[in-house]
Amino acid sequence: MRRHDKGKVTMGDIARATGLSPMTVSRVLSNGGSVTEAKRERVLAAAKRLNYHVDIIARQLRARHTFQLGVVAPFQGLVGTFYFGQILQGIQQVLTGTDYHIALFDSLSEDFNDVRKCVNLCHERRVGGLIVVAPELSARFPGTFASLKMPLIVVGSSPSQQGISYIDVDNYDGACAMTQHIIQFGHTKIGFIGGRSDLQDASQRELGFRKTLAKHHLPVVDEWIVQGEYETRKAFQLSMSLLAKSRRPTAIFAANDQMAYGVIDAARILGLKVPEDLSVGGFDDLEGSAEFVPALTTVAQPMMDLGRTAAHYLLDALNLAEPPGVQHKLLPARLVARSSIAPPSPEYRSVVPDSKRLRISRTN
C-alpha cells in the first residue's frame, strides 16, 4: 500500500483498505454523521491494523463506550500495599459517576518489557490513557507511550523525560523536615535506613537526609546508612546489626513506616527503649502508625490526592477541547510529630542481644 509520508497512515489508506469512501472513513474517525455499525467496525479495525494515530483511535473507542483508563504498577512489591490502595481509591473517587473504568496492568510482566506487545496490549484492552504508578528508574515504557501521544501521567516519580507529566510528593522536602525534627531534639548521631535504589523517591529521601545533616555541620557516618529495600524484615535484620555495634546512632530515620517498625522491633529485642534509648522516625504515615507503640513520628504524604490529581488530569486530557499540556507537580509532605522521638539519653548504653527475647519479634 502506498504511503504519503514515511510510516504515516492517512484516511485515504484506510478508505482503500476497507473499500469505503473517504467521506465514510472521515465520519467514523470524527464520530460525525450517520454510519452503519458494520461500516464503523470495518473502519476502526483497519485503523487499528494500520496503526492510524493512537490518540484518534482511543477517542473513537471512547465514543463506542469502551471507557478504560489503564493503571500500570508492579504487581510484586506494590499492588496490595497501603500506598497503592490509597492511590487507587483516589482514582476511583474521581471516576465514580463517570463512564470510565480501571484496567490494571503489571509493569513487570513480559508485555511491558516489549514495546510492540505493550502497545498491542493497550489497544486490545481499548485503553485511552495510562496512570503509571511508581515506575522503576530504568523503565522505558512511559517514554514509549508518551511518544505515541497516548495521554499519560506518572504517579510517585518524576521521569527525566521532559515530555511526560507526573504528580509526586515532595520526598526531598519531607525528608529534610524529618531530619530537621530529629536534630532539634538534640541528636547528632543519626542513622538512615533507605529504600530501593531503583526508585526515585528513595534517592530523594536519602538526599534530603544527607543535605540536612550537612546544613547543620553534622557527620554523615557511612556505616549508619544502610538500604532496607522498603521491607520490614530487611530493616529489622540491618537494625539488629547496626544497633549492636559499640558505636551506634541515637536516632534512626527510616525511609518508610514499614522499615521504622522493623527498627523498633530490633531495638526492643536488643533491650533498647524507644524513644528513651533510641529515637525512630518514618515516612508515609501508614494507617497503623498512630496506634503503634510508641506512636510513630513520620512524614505524611497525601496518597489519595496523588490518585485524584492523576485521574483528573487524564479525564481532562481525554475530554477537553483544549487538553492540558505536560504538567509537573509536587504535593507537599507533612511532618506528623508523635512519641517515637525524644532527646537523646545522657547515658550511652551498649547492648548485647538476649537470645530469649529474639522470639518475640513481629518480623520473625
C-alpha positions as CSV (number, residue, x, y, z in Angstrom):
1,M,0.0,0.0,0.0
2,R,1.4,3.4,-1.0
3,R,2.0,5.8,2.0
4,H,2.1,9.6,1.6
5,D,4.8,10.1,4.2
6,K,7.3,7.7,5.8
7,G,5.2,5.5,8.0
8,K,2.3,7.9,8.1
9,V,-1.2,6.4,7.5
10,T,-3.9,8.6,6.1
11,M,-7.7,8.4,5.8
12,G,-7.2,7.6,2.2
13,D,-5.2,4.5,3.1
14,I,-8.0,3.4,5.4
15,A,-10.6,4.0,2.7
16,R,-8.6,1.9,0.2
17,A,-8.1,-0.9,2.8
18,T,-11.8,-1.0,3.6
19,G,-13.3,-0.3,0.2
20,L,-15.3,2.5,1.7
21,S,-15.4,6.2,0.6
22,P,-13.1,8.7,2.2
23,M,-16.2,10.6,3.4
24,T,-17.4,7.5,5.3
25,V,-14.0,7.0,6.9
26,S,-13.9,10.6,7.9
27,R,-17.3,10.4,9.5
28,V,-16.3,7.4,11.6
29,L,-13.0,8.9,12.7
30,S,-14.6,12.2,13.6
31,N,-17.6,10.5,15.1
32,G,-19.9,12.5,13.0
33,G,-22.7,11.8,10.6
34,S,-24.8,8.6,10.1
35,V,-22.7,5.4,9.6
36,T,-23.9,1.9,10.0
37,E,-22.3,-0.2,12.8
38,A,-20.9,-2.6,10.3
39,K,-19.0,0.1,8.4
40,R,-17.9,1.7,11.7
41,E,-16.4,-1.7,12.7
42,R,-14.6,-2.0,9.4
43,V,-13.0,1.4,9.6
44,L,-11.9,1.1,13.3
45,A,-10.5,-2.4,12.6
46,A,-8.5,-1.1,9.7
47,A,-7.3,2.0,11.6
48,K,-6.1,-0.3,14.4
49,R,-4.4,-2.7,12.0
50,L,-2.6,0.2,10.2
51,N,-1.8,2.0,13.4
52,Y,-3.6,5.1,12.5
53,H,-2.9,7.8,15.1
54,V,-3.3,6.1,18.5
55,D,-4.9,9.1,20.1
56,I,-7.6,9.2,17.4
57,I,-8.3,5.5,17.8
58,A,-8.6,6.0,21.5
59,R,-11.1,8.8,21.1
60,Q,-13.3,6.8,18.8
61,L,-13.2,3.8,21.1
62,R,-14.4,6.0,23.9
63,A,-17.3,7.1,21.6
64,R,-18.3,3.5,21.4
65,H,-18.5,3.2,25.2
66,T,-15.1,1.5,25.8
67,F,-14.0,3.8,28.5
68,Q,-10.9,2.3,30.0
69,L,-8.1,4.0,31.9
70,G,-5.0,1.9,32.4
71,V,-3.3,1.8,35.9
72,V,0.2,0.4,35.5
73,A,2.1,-0.8,38.5
74,P,4.5,-3.6,39.6
75,F,2.2,-6.3,41.0
76,Q,5.1,-7.7,43.0
77,G,6.1,-5.2,45.7
78,L,3.5,-2.5,45.2
79,V,0.0,-3.8,44.5
80,G,-1.6,-4.7,47.8
81,T,0.3,-2.1,49.8
82,F,-1.5,0.7,51.7
83,Y,0.3,3.2,49.4
84,F,-1.1,1.7,46.2
85,G,-4.5,1.1,47.7
86,Q,-4.8,4.8,48.7
87,I,-3.8,5.9,45.2
88,L,-6.3,3.5,43.6
89,Q,-9.0,4.8,45.9
90,G,-8.3,8.4,44.9
91,I,-8.5,7.4,41.2
92,Q,-11.8,5.6,41.8
93,Q,-13.3,8.5,43.6
94,V,-12.8,10.7,40.6
95,L,-14.1,8.0,38.1
96,T,-17.2,7.2,40.2
97,G,-20.2,8.6,38.3
98,T,-18.4,8.7,35.0
99,D,-18.3,6.1,32.3
100,Y,-14.7,5.3,32.9
101,H,-13.3,2.1,34.4
102,I,-9.9,1.0,35.6
103,A,-7.8,-1.7,33.8
104,L,-4.8,-2.9,35.9
105,F,-1.6,-3.8,34.2
106,D,1.6,-5.4,35.7
107,S,4.6,-3.2,34.7
108,L,6.9,-6.2,35.5
109,S,5.2,-8.5,33.0
110,E,6.8,-9.6,29.8
111,D,4.3,-7.5,27.8
112,F,5.6,-4.3,29.4
113,N,9.2,-5.2,28.6
114,D,8.4,-5.5,24.9
115,V,7.4,-2.3,23.2
116,R,5.2,-3.9,20.5
117,K,3.5,-6.2,23.0
118,C,3.0,-3.3,25.3
119,V,1.3,-1.1,22.7
120,N,-0.8,-4.0,21.4
121,L,-2.0,-4.9,24.9
122,C,-3.4,-1.4,25.4
123,H,-5.0,-1.5,22.0
124,E,-6.7,-4.8,22.8
125,R,-7.9,-3.6,26.1
126,R,-9.1,-0.4,24.5
127,V,-7.2,1.8,26.9
128,G,-7.5,5.6,26.2
129,G,-4.9,6.8,28.8
130,L,-2.4,5.5,31.4
131,I,-1.7,6.2,35.0
132,V,1.8,4.8,35.8
133,V,2.4,4.3,39.5
134,A,6.0,4.3,40.9
135,P,7.9,3.1,37.8
136,E,11.5,1.9,38.2
137,L,14.1,4.4,37.1
138,S,15.1,2.0,34.3
139,A,11.5,1.7,33.0
140,R,11.2,2.6,29.3
141,F,7.5,2.1,28.6
142,P,6.4,5.6,29.9
143,G,8.5,7.2,27.2
144,T,7.2,4.8,24.6
145,F,3.6,5.7,25.3
146,A,4.4,9.4,25.5
147,S,5.9,9.3,22.1
148,L,2.7,7.7,20.8
149,K,0.7,10.6,22.1
150,M,-1.3,8.5,24.4
151,P,-2.4,10.5,27.4
152,L,-0.2,9.5,30.3
153,I,0.8,10.7,33.8
154,V,3.3,9.1,36.2
155,V,2.5,9.0,39.9
156,G,5.1,8.6,42.6
157,S,8.1,9.5,40.4
158,S,9.4,12.4,38.3
159,P,10.7,10.9,35.0
160,S,13.7,12.6,33.4
161,Q,11.9,12.9,30.0
162,Q,10.5,16.4,29.8
163,G,7.5,15.4,27.7
164,I,6.0,13.2,30.4
165,S,3.5,14.6,33.0
166,Y,4.0,13.5,36.6
167,I,2.5,14.0,40.1
168,D,4.5,13.2,43.2
169,V,5.1,14.0,46.8
170,D,8.0,16.3,47.7
171,N,10.1,13.5,49.1
172,Y,13.2,15.6,49.4
173,D,11.4,18.3,51.5
174,G,9.7,15.7,53.6
175,A,13.0,14.0,54.4
176,C,14.6,17.4,55.2
177,A,11.7,18.1,57.6
178,M,12.1,14.7,59.4
179,T,15.9,15.1,59.7
180,Q,15.5,18.7,61.0
181,H,12.9,17.5,63.6
182,I,15.3,14.8,64.9
183,I,18.2,17.3,65.1
184,Q,16.0,19.8,67.0
185,F,15.7,17.2,69.8
186,G,19.4,17.4,70.2
187,H,20.5,14.3,68.2
188,T,23.9,14.5,66.4
189,K,24.4,10.7,65.9
190,I,21.7,9.9,63.3
191,G,21.4,6.8,61.1
192,F,19.4,6.3,58.0
193,I,17.7,3.2,56.5
194,G,16.9,3.8,52.8
195,G,14.5,2.3,50.3
196,R,15.0,0.7,47.0
197,S,17.8,2.1,44.9
198,D,15.8,1.7,41.7
199,L,13.1,4.1,42.9
200,Q,13.4,7.8,42.7
201,D,11.5,8.5,46.0
202,A,14.2,6.6,47.9
203,S,17.0,8.6,46.4
204,Q,15.2,11.9,47.1
205,R,14.6,10.9,50.8
206,E,18.2,10.0,51.3
207,L,19.4,13.2,49.6
208,G,17.2,15.2,51.9
209,F,18.7,13.4,54.9
210,R,22.3,14.0,53.8
211,K,21.7,17.6,52.9
212,T,20.1,18.5,56.2
213,L,23.0,16.9,58.1
214,A,25.4,18.9,56.1
215,K,23.4,22.1,56.7
216,H,23.9,21.6,60.4
217,H,27.5,20.5,60.0
218,L,26.8,17.1,61.4
219,P,28.8,14.0,60.3
220,V,27.4,11.5,57.7
221,V,28.5,8.2,59.1
222,D,28.6,5.7,56.2
223,E,28.2,2.6,58.4
224,W,25.0,4.1,59.8
225,I,23.4,4.4,56.3
226,V,22.0,1.1,55.0
227,Q,19.5,0.0,52.4
228,G,16.4,-1.7,53.8
229,E,14.6,-2.0,50.4
230,Y,11.4,-0.7,52.0
231,E,10.9,-4.0,53.7
232,T,10.2,-4.5,57.4
233,R,12.2,-7.8,57.7
234,K,15.2,-6.3,55.9
235,A,15.2,-3.2,58.1
236,F,14.9,-5.4,61.2
237,Q,17.9,-7.5,60.2
238,L,20.0,-4.5,59.4
239,S,19.0,-2.8,62.6
240,M,20.0,-5.8,64.7
241,S,23.5,-5.5,63.3
242,L,23.6,-1.7,63.4
243,L,22.3,-1.2,67.0
244,A,24.6,-4.0,68.4
245,K,27.7,-2.1,67.4
246,S,29.8,-0.4,70.1
247,R,29.3,2.8,68.2
248,R,25.7,3.3,67.3
249,P,23.3,6.1,66.4
250,T,21.0,7.6,69.0
251,A,18.3,8.2,66.3
252,I,17.4,6.4,63.1
253,F,15.3,7.9,60.2
254,A,13.7,5.0,58.2
255,A,12.6,6.0,54.7
256,N,9.2,4.4,55.2
257,D,7.0,3.4,58.1
258,Q,7.3,-0.3,57.4
259,M,11.0,-0.2,57.9
260,A,10.6,2.0,61.0
261,Y,8.5,-0.8,62.5
262,G,11.4,-3.2,61.9
263,V,13.9,-0.8,63.6
264,I,11.7,-0.5,66.7
265,D,11.3,-4.3,66.9
266,A,15.1,-4.7,66.7
267,A,15.6,-2.1,69.4
268,R,13.3,-3.9,71.8
269,I,15.0,-7.2,71.2
270,L,18.3,-5.6,72.0
271,G,16.9,-4.1,75.2
272,L,16.7,-0.6,74.0
273,K,13.7,1.6,74.8
274,V,12.1,3.8,72.1
275,P,12.4,6.7,72.4
276,E,14.4,6.8,75.6
277,D,17.4,5.0,74.2
278,L,16.7,5.3,70.5
279,S,14.5,7.7,68.6
280,V,12.9,6.5,65.4
281,G,11.2,8.4,62.5
282,G,9.4,7.1,59.5
283,F,7.9,8.3,56.2
284,D,4.3,7.6,54.8
285,D,2.0,7.8,57.8
286,L,0.5,4.4,57.3
287,E,-2.8,3.5,58.8
288,G,-1.3,1.8,61.8
289,S,1.5,4.2,62.6
290,A,-0.6,6.3,65.1
291,E,-1.5,3.2,67.0
292,F,2.0,1.7,67.0
293,V,3.7,1.6,70.4
294,P,5.3,4.1,70.6
295,A,3.2,6.1,68.2
296,L,5.4,6.7,65.2
297,T,6.7,10.2,64.3
298,T,6.5,10.2,60.5
299,V,6.1,12.2,57.3
300,A,2.6,12.0,55.8
301,Q,2.2,12.0,52.1
302,P,-1.3,12.7,50.6
303,M,-1.6,9.4,48.8
304,M,-5.3,9.7,47.8
305,D,-4.6,13.2,46.4
306,L,-2.0,11.7,44.1
307,G,-4.6,9.4,42.7
308,R,-7.3,12.1,42.4
309,T,-4.9,14.5,40.7
310,A,-3.8,11.9,38.2
311,A,-7.3,10.9,37.3
312,H,-8.5,14.5,36.8
313,Y,-5.5,15.1,34.5
314,L,-6.3,12.1,32.3
315,L,-10.0,12.9,32.1
316,D,-9.1,16.5,31.1
317,A,-6.6,15.2,28.5
318,L,-9.3,12.8,27.0
319,N,-12.3,15.1,27.1
320,L,-11.4,18.8,26.9
321,A,-11.3,20.6,23.6
322,E,-8.0,22.0,24.6
323,P,-6.4,19.2,26.7
324,P,-3.8,20.2,29.3
325,G,-0.2,20.2,28.4
326,V,2.6,18.5,30.1
327,Q,2.3,19.1,33.9
328,H,4.9,18.5,36.6
329,K,3.5,18.8,40.1
330,L,4.8,18.1,43.6
331,L,2.4,17.8,46.5
332,P,3.7,18.9,50.0
333,A,4.6,16.3,52.6
334,R,3.6,16.9,56.2
335,L,5.6,16.1,59.4
336,V,3.5,14.3,61.9
337,A,5.1,14.5,65.4
338,R,4.2,11.7,67.8
339,S,6.1,10.0,70.6
340,S,8.8,7.9,68.9
341,I,11.3,10.8,69.0
342,A,12.8,12.3,72.2
343,P,16.0,13.9,73.3
344,P,19.0,11.5,73.3
345,S,19.7,9.7,76.6
346,P,22.6,11.2,78.5
347,E,23.7,7.6,79.2
348,Y,25.0,5.9,76.1
349,R,24.4,2.2,76.6
350,S,25.9,-0.6,74.5
351,V,23.7,-3.6,74.0
352,V,24.1,-7.3,73.8
353,P,21.3,-9.4,72.1
354,D,19.3,-11.5,74.5
355,S,18.5,-14.9,72.8
356,K,15.4,-15.3,74.9
357,R,14.0,-12.0,73.5
358,L,14.7,-12.9,69.9
359,R,11.5,-15.0,69.7
360,I,9.1,-12.1,70.4
361,S,9.7,-10.0,67.3
362,R,6.7,-9.4,64.9
363,T,9.2,-9.7,62.0
364,N,10.4,-13.3,62.8
